[in-house]
């Protein structure tokens, strides 16, 4: 066992919006092993150009909603997309 391996948590927040069933995913990166479904999310990069699909399972296991006061800047980005 490698003793240099340690567990790390991301410090950053990620802007996301819900996936809408049947939506056109042109311009959204979707991994070959993912099948978009309700409960999945579309992540939006800081530059507002990069978008990728986050599966329902990965999202529920790895993300939680930030308090409203902490996401003010993301509202502007989401309104532009």
Secondary structure, DSSP 8 states (H G I E B T S, - for coil): --TT-------S--EEEE--TT---TT-B--TT----TT-EEEE-TTSS-EEEE-HHHHHHH-----GGGGHHHHHHHHH-
